[in-house]
């Protein structure tokens, strides 16, 4: 608390007030969270940015954000006088990762952050004072911020790392007796499991692990932590993070039910026409977590939000008879093979059933005759040929879903903690041209 008060005093001396935008370029650690809370406390809007990005990229985001102040490892520098607020309820601006266009700043409200903290602490994790929640993802992302606020709400300890290191992570989890792990992505969990002493570690304190991804990826996490309850979720920056979560007493394959105060609709893609239970369509999210809009981008905001404030996720899914959301993948990632729609997740599941396949990702590759074909990128634990893998898929999926391009990977192109699918699409295009 002393760190928050000191930072707040600094901000007030600099004249930072309501509606000002403050770029926060700090790594994972207590100083980052003290700064974010202090900025909110004086009525300003923090704009977290990666402390690892090249200077040119950070400078571009600072200019785009219209920040009045930059706080980084070397201190603070004032850029302009405080400005009038964008919106009375604006609390935080987070830039989404831009793979096909420049990043957009999602403006989140105080109500969204408070509601998310309360929902995760009370209704999903059941956080208590004896809990210690481990979340190593970069703090300029929505997940660690909302998880930190959930820990504040529940009185739990929050554990993070300045840079992910498998050995150091296991040391921290074991030493601090972490009870809830939120690695989320398979790449993070692999960092732990690949350590030579993983099986000898005392991880008995872990009662819950949250992960996202395909069923095969989550199966890997379950096998790594067999004594824990395993949860999953659905969410994104524009929805203030996870809007669903499987409760600890009813974990399953679905992404879970909506948090209290969250509304989820399934509509015909690109419309607001609601579909019945069980029907596949576009997932819309409304209620307290929906963003206020994109920073200074009214056209993009109008495209992303419906007239009644629902955010168009451009994700495909359905809600079952028990009210649980099932995520099927990105609508825009659907591969169209000669008029047939292929969901990448369906092919990934088939590939991951092969005993030699460790990890798999699927994208579309251009084809003159069919428009697109399936391209598979796989990491294997033992030698296998392309023909063997294609023959294996033919026994399990329809002919148009069988990969026409197969590339074996030893290392993966990464974007933060996720495999960079944009780079895989580029590699797939190159493979078709050869």
C-alpha positions in Angstrom: 0.0 0.0 0.0 2.9 2.4 0.7 4.1 2.0 -2.9 0.6 3.0 -4.2 0.5 6.1 -1.9 4.0 7.2 -3.0 3.2 6.8 -6.7 -0.1 8.6 -6.2 1.7 11.5 -4.5 4.1 11.7 -7.4 1.2 11.8 -9.9 -0.6 14.6 -8.0 2.7 16.6 -7.9 2.9 16.2 -11.7 -0.6 17.5 -12.0 -2.0 14.3 -13.4 -5.8 14.3 -12.9 -9.1 13.0 -14.1 -9.1 11.9 -17.8 -5.3 12.1 -18.3 -3.8 9.1 -20.1 -0.6 7.6 -18.5 1.5 5.1 -20.5 2.9 2.5 -18.1 6.0 0.8 -19.5 7.0 -1.4 -16.6 7.7 -5.2 -16.4 6.0 -7.7 -14.2 6.3 -6.7 -10.5 4.8 -4.8 -7.6 5.8 -1.4 -9.1 3.6 -2.1 -12.1 0.5 -2.8 -10.1 1.1 0.0 -7.6 1.4 2.4 -10.6 -1.8 1.2 -12.3 -3.8 1.5 -9.1 -2.3 4.9 -8.3 -3.1 6.2 -11.8 -6.7 5.0 -11.4 -6.8 6.5 -8.0 -6.2 10.0 -9.3 -8.9 9.6 -11.9 -6.5 9.1 -14.8 -6.4 6.2 -17.3 -3.4 3.8 -17.3 -2.3 2.5 -20.7 0.0 -0.5 -20.0 2.6 -1.3 -22.7 5.2 -4.0 -23.1 8.5 -3.2 -21.4 10.2 -5.6 -23.8 9.1 -4.0 -27.1 11.6 -2.1 -29.3 11.7 1.6 -28.6 10.3 2.5 -32.0 7.2 0.3 -31.4 6.7 1.7 -27.9 7.0 5.3 -29.1 4.4 4.7 -31.8 2.0 3.3 -29.2 2.6 6.3 -26.9 1.8 8.7 -29.7 -1.2 6.7 -30.8 -2.5 6.6 -27.2 -2.3 10.4 -26.7 -0.6 9.8 -23.4 0.1 12.8 -21.2 2.7 11.0 -19.1 5.0 8.0 -19.5 6.1 6.0 -16.5 8.9 3.6 -17.1 11.9 2.0 -15.5 13.9 5.2 -15.7 11.1 7.3 -14.1 8.4 9.5 -15.5 8.3 12.1 -18.3 5.4 14.5 -18.9 4.3 14.9 -22.5 1.4 17.3 -22.3 -1.1 18.9 -19.9 -3.9 16.6 -18.7 -6.8 16.4 -21.1 -10.6 16.1 -20.7 -11.8 12.5 -20.1 -12.9 10.3 -23.0 -15.6 8.9 -20.8 -16.4 9.5 -17.1 -16.2 5.7 -16.5 -13.0 5.1 -18.4 -10.4 3.3 -16.2 -7.9 1.5 -18.4 -6.7 1.4 -22.0 -5.1 -1.9 -23.2 -3.8 -2.2 -26.7 -4.8 -5.4 -28.5 -2.1 -7.3 -30.4 -2.3 -6.4 -34.1 -1.6 -9.3 -36.5 -3.3 -7.9 -39.6 -3.5 -4.2 -38.7 -2.0 -1.7 -36.1 -3.0 -2.4 -32.5 -6.2 -0.8 -31.2 -6.7 0.5 -27.7 -9.6 -1.0 -25.9 -11.1 1.4 -23.3 -12.3 -0.5 -20.2 -14.5 1.0 -17.5 -14.1 1.0 -13.7 -17.3 -1.1 -13.5 -15.8 -3.7 -15.8 -12.7 -4.1 -13.7 -14.6 -4.2 -10.4 -17.1 -6.6 -11.7 -14.4 -8.9 -13.1 -12.4 -8.9 -9.9 -15.5 -9.7 -7.9 -16.7 -12.4 -10.3 -13.4 -14.2 -10.5 -12.7 -14.0 -6.8 -16.1 -15.0 -5.6 -17.8 -17.1 -8.3 -15.0 -18.9 -10.0 -11.9 -19.3 -7.9 -13.4 -18.8 -4.5 -10.3 -16.9 -3.5 -9.4 -17.0 0.2 -6.6 -15.3 2.3 -4.6 -18.6 2.3 -4.6 -18.7 -1.5 -1.6 -17.7 -3.7 -2.4 -17.3 -7.4 0.4 -17.6 -9.9 0.0 -15.7 -13.2 3.2 -15.2 -15.2 1.8 -13.6 -18.4 3.0 -10.1 -19.3 1.3 -7.4 -17.2 0.4 -5.2 -20.2 -2.3 -7.9 -20.9 -5.8 -7.9 -19.4 -5.4 -11.3 -17.7 -2.8 -10.5 -15.1 -4.4 -7.1 -14.3 -7.9 -8.6 -13.6 -6.4 -11.5 -11.7 -4.4 -9.1 -9.5 -7.6 -7.2 -8.8 -9.4 -10.5 -8.0 -6.6 -11.3 -5.5 -7.0 -7.9 -3.9 -10.8 -8.5 -3.6 -10.3 -12.0 -2.1 -7.4 -11.2 0.1 -5.1 -13.7 -1.7 -1.5 -13.3 -2.7 -0.6 -12.7 -6.3 2.5 -14.2 -7.8 4.1 -13.2 -11.1 7.6 -13.1 -12.8 9.5 -10.5 -14.6 10.5 -13.0 -17.3 9.2 -16.6 -17.6 11.9 -19.2 -16.7 10.9 -22.8 -16.2 13.2 -23.5 -13.2 12.6 -20.2 -11.5 8.8 -20.7 -12.0 8.9 -24.1 -10.3 11.0 -22.6 -7.5 8.4 -19.9 -7.0 5.4 -22.2 -7.1 7.0 -24.6 -4.7 8.4 -22.0 -2.3 5.3 -19.8 -2.2 3.0 -22.9 -2.0 0.9 -21.6 -4.9 -2.7 -22.9 -4.8 -4.0 -21.6 -8.2 -2.0 -21.6 -11.4 -3.1 -19.5 -14.4 -0.5 -20.3 -17.1 -3.4 -20.2 -19.7 -1.4 -21.1 -22.7 0.2 -24.5 -23.5 3.5 -22.9 -24.2 3.7 -21.6 -20.7 2.8 -25.0 -19.2 5.4 -26.8 -21.3 8.1 -24.5 -19.9 7.3 -26.1 -16.5 6.8 -29.7 -17.6 10.0 -29.8 -19.7 12.2 -29.1 -16.6 14.2 -32.3 -15.8 13.2 -32.2 -12.1 9.4 -31.5 -12.7 8.3 -34.9 -11.4 10.4 -34.5 -8.2 8.9 -31.1 -7.3 6.4 -30.8 -4.4 3.4 -29.2 -6.2 0.9 -30.6 -3.8 -0.4 -27.1 -2.8 -1.9 -26.6 -6.3 -5.6 -27.0 -6.1 -6.6 -25.5 -9.5 -5.1 -24.9 -12.9 -6.7 -22.7 -15.6 -5.7 -23.3 -19.2 -7.2 -22.5 -22.6 -6.8 -24.2 -26.0 -7.9 -27.4 -27.7 -9.1 -30.4 -25.8 -5.8 -32.2 -26.5 -3.8 -29.2 -25.1 -5.9 -29.1 -22.0 -5.5 -32.9 -21.6 -1.7 -32.3 -21.5 -2.2 -29.8 -18.7 -4.5 -32.3 -16.8 -1.8 -35.0 -17.1 0.8 -32.6 -15.8 -1.2 -31.7 -12.7 -3.4 -34.8 -12.0 -4.2 -33.7 -8.4 -5.7 -30.3 -9.3 -9.1 -29.3 -10.6 -8.8 -28.0 -14.2 -10.8 -25.0 -15.4 -11.0 -23.2 -18.7 -12.5 -19.9 -19.8 -13.4 -17.6 -22.7 -12.6 -13.9 -23.0 -10.4 -11.2 -24.6 -9.1 -7.7 -24.0 -12.3 -6.1 -25.3 -14.4 -8.0 -22.7 -12.1 -7.1 -19.8 -10.7 -10.6 -19.9 -12.5 -13.9 -19.0 -16.3 -13.6 -19.1 -16.8 -17.3 -18.4 -15.1 -19.7 -16.2 -15.7 -23.3 -15.2 -16.4 -23.3 -11.4 -14.0 -25.4 -9.3 -16.8 -27.8 -8.4 -18.0 -28.4 -12.0 -15.0 -28.3 -14.4 -15.7 -29.7 -17.8 -14.9 -29.4 -21.5 -17.0 -26.3 -22.1 -15.7 -22.8 -21.6 -18.1 -22.4 -18.7 -21.1 -20.3 -17.8 -21.2 -16.5 -17.9 -20.1 -14.6 -14.9 -22.9 -12.9 -13.0 -23.7 -9.6 -14.8 -22.4 -10.9 -18.2 -24.7 -11.6 -21.1 -23.7 -14.0 -23.9 -25.7 -14.3 -27.1 -25.2 -16.5 -30.2 -26.2 -14.8 -33.4 -26.0 -15.3 -37.1 -22.5 -14.0 -38.0 -22.5 -10.3 -38.8 -26.1 -9.8 -37.6 -28.0 -9.4 -34.3 -30.4 -12.3 -35.1 -30.3 -14.6 -32.1 -30.0 -18.3 -32.6 -31.6 -21.1 -30.5 -29.7 -23.1 -27.9 -27.2 -25.5 -29.4 -27.0 -23.6 -32.7 -23.5 -22.5 -33.9 -23.0 -18.8 -34.5 -21.1 -15.7 -33.6 -20.5 -15.1 -29.9 -21.6 -11.7 -28.6 -20.7 -10.4 -25.1 -22.6 -7.7 -23.3 -23.2 -6.5 -19.7 -20.6 -4.9 -17.4 -17.4 -6.2 -19.1 -17.9 -5.0 -22.7 -15.4 -2.3 -23.6 -16.5 1.3 -24.0 -14.9 1.4 -27.4 -11.6 1.6 -29.2 -9.5 4.6 -28.3 -10.1 7.5 -30.7 -11.4 5.1 -33.4 -15.1 5.7 -33.8 -15.5 3.7 -37.0 -13.8 0.6 -35.5 -16.0 1.0 -32.4 -19.2 1.2 -34.4 -18.2 -2.0 -36.2 -17.3 -3.9 -33.0 -20.2 -2.9 -30.8 -23.9 -3.4 -31.5 -26.4 -0.6 -30.8 -27.2 -2.1 -27.4 -23.6 -2.4 -26.4 -22.7 -6.0 -27.2 -19.2 -6.7 -28.4 -18.9 -8.8 -31.6 -16.1 -11.3 -30.8 -15.9 -12.7 -34.4 -15.6 -16.0 -32.6 -17.8 -19.1 -33.3 -19.5 -21.1 -30.6 -22.8 -22.3 -29.1 -24.5 -22.4 -25.7 -25.8 -25.8 -24.7 -28.9 -26.6 -22.8 -27.2 -26.2 -19.4 -26.1 -22.6 -20.3 -22.5 -23.5 -20.9 -20.6 -21.8 -23.7 -18.6 -23.9 -26.1 -15.9 -22.1 -28.1 -15.3 -23.5 -31.6 -12.7 -21.1 -33.0 -12.3 -17.8 -34.9 -14.9 -17.2 -37.6 -12.1 -15.5 -39.6 -9.8 -18.5 -39.2 -12.3 -20.9 -40.9 -10.6 -22.5 -43.9 -12.8 -22.6 -47.0 -11.8 -25.7 -49.1 -13.7 -25.7 -52.4 -16.9 -24.4 -50.7 -16.5 -26.6 -47.6 -15.9 -24.9 -44.2 -13.1 -26.4 -42.1 -12.6 -25.4 -38.5 -8.9 -25.7 -37.7 -9.7 -27.1 -34.3 -11.2 -30.2 -35.9 -8.0 -31.0 -37.8 -5.8 -30.2 -34.8 -7.8 -32.7 -32.7 -7.2 -35.4 -35.3 -3.5 -34.7 -35.5 -3.0 -34.7 -31.7 -4.4 -38.2 -31.4 -1.3 -39.5 -33.2 1.1 -40.8 -30.5 4.1 -39.0 -32.0 2.5 -35.6 -32.3 3.4 -33.2 -29.4 1.9 -30.0 -30.7 -0.1 -29.1 -33.9 -1.5 -26.0 -35.5 -3.6 -25.6 -38.6 -4.0 -22.7 -41.0 -5.2 -22.2 -44.6 -2.9 -22.1 -47.6 -3.8 -20.6 -51.0 -4.8 -23.0 -53.8 -5.7 -22.1 -57.4 -8.3 -24.8 -57.8 -9.9 -25.0 -54.3 -9.3 -21.5 -53.0 -7.7 -22.8 -49.9 -6.3 -26.1 -48.5 -5.4 -27.2 -45.0 -1.8 -26.7 -43.9 -0.6 -28.5 -40.8 2.4 -27.6 -38.7 3.4 -30.3 -36.2 6.1 -30.9 -33.6 6.8 -34.6 -33.1 8.5 -36.7 -30.4 9.7 -39.5 -32.8 10.3 -39.7 -36.5 7.2 -39.8 -38.8 6.8 -39.1 -42.5 4.4 -36.7 -44.1 2.7 -39.6 -45.9 2.1 -41.4 -42.6 0.6 -38.4 -41.0 -1.7 -37.7 -44.0 -2.8 -41.3 -44.1 -3.6 -41.1 -40.3 -5.8 -38.1 -40.9 -7.6 -39.7 -43.8 -8.9 -42.3 -41.4 -10.3 -39.7 -39.0 -11.6 -36.7 -40.9 -13.4 -35.9 -44.2 -11.2 -35.7 -47.3 -11.5 -31.9 -47.6 -10.1 -31.6 -44.0 -7.0 -33.7 -44.7 -3.9 -31.5 -44.8 -2.4 -30.9 -48.2 0.7 -29.2 -46.6 2.6 -30.6 -43.7 5.6 -29.0 -42.1 7.5 -30.4 -39.2 8.6 -27.8 -36.5 11.4 -27.9 -33.9 10.7 -24.4 -32.7 7.6 -22.3 -33.1 7.3 -18.6 -34.0 5.9 -16.9 -30.9 3.9 -13.8 -30.3 4.3 -13.2 -26.5 3.0 -16.6 -25.2 1.0 -17.7 -28.2 2.1 -19.4 -31.4 2.1 -16.7 -34.2 -0.5 -18.0 -36.6 0.2 -15.1 -38.9 3.7 -16.3 -39.4 2.5 -19.9 -40.0 0.2 -18.6 -42.7 3.1 -16.9 -44.3 5.1 -20.2 -44.2 2.1 -22.0 -45.6 1.9 -19.6 -48.6 5.6 -20.0 -49.2 5.3 -23.8 -49.1 2.5 -23.7 -51.8 4.8 -21.6 -54.0 7.7 -24.0 -53.9 
